[in-house]
Amino acid sequence: MSGGLKGQVAVVTGSGSGIGAAITHSFLDAGASVLATGRRAEKLGRLGEHQSLITLVGDVTEPDFADRLLSRALDAFGRCDIVVNNAGVMWSGAAHEIDIEHVVAMVRVNIEAAFRVAHVFVRHFFTQNTGQIINISSVLGTKVRPNTGTYSATKYAVEALSESMRLELADTNVKVTCIEPGLVITDLHDHFAIHPKDALGLKQPLQPEDIANIVLTVATQPDHVFVPKVMVLPKHNAI
């Protein structure tokens, strides 16, 4: 959607690869200025150079990182209109087998960090009475499968936060959307012994660009159109 975000400024977390990188590229193509962030400089470097792109390397779980993101966007571009809360990690395992440190890692990134980012940006958007918060959840934020209990729990938390914020901001011009992808081919599953696409028998999982297209569609809706949730599944999804 060429020019659909012209003049707007977006912050995208987890931009080093996968969905975050695809969203960053789609927003830039649509005319937005983007602050992309991630933990690894080399991955952010793969986004390439663009006159409307700046990057910030850092750990989204650091308590002050969300404040730094907003400040950096305002210093660089003078405004902020959209935040895409995308950073996430995934570990699987039955409740009696999963490593507790993996559980803690998911809680810190998928819940604590996501809530910190949402909290900082929603206050800014509320003050200016405009803005969009787009939280990347999962289809597993709406249902549970064996061995995904903790991950599902973290995404259920994102769903609850998104819905409560939507209700609380209903009388403002601040929009809140929860995106619920099915299986997307990203680095999220690189450490799995059996890739979920094989476990589920999916011949054509989603690609990061599929989700980026949906996010861009949400971000470019007219002011009077609110999109609370979008579930995106691969065809013949067995979930």
Number of C-alpha atoms within 10 A of each C-alpha: 13 12 13 17 21 14 13 18 26 27 25 26 29 24 30 26 19 20 27 27 25 21 28 30 21 20 30 22 16 19 18 24 28 28 25 27 27 23 17 15 14 11 16 21 11 12 19 9 9 11 8 14 20 19 21 19 16 15 19 25 19 13 13 13 17 23 14 14 25 21 15 19 23 13 11 17 18 10 17 27 23 24 26 27 25 22 24 23 17 21 19 19 16 12 14 8 9 15 13 11 9 17 19 12 17 22 21 19 22 27 20 20 23 27 20 21 25 24 15 17 24 23 11 16 21 14 12 14 15 17 25 22 26 25 27 26 29 26 20 21 20 14 14 16 10 9 16 18 18 22 25 22 20 25 26 21 19 25 23 13 19 26 17 13 19 21 11 11 16 13 9 15 17 24 26 27 25 26 25 22 22 21 24 24 18 14 12 14 18 11 10 11 7 10 13 15 17 9 8 13 13 16 12 14 19 20 16 20 18 17 26 21 16 16 23 18 13 21 24 15 12 8 11 6 10 18 16 16 18 19 15 18 20 18 12 11 15 10 13
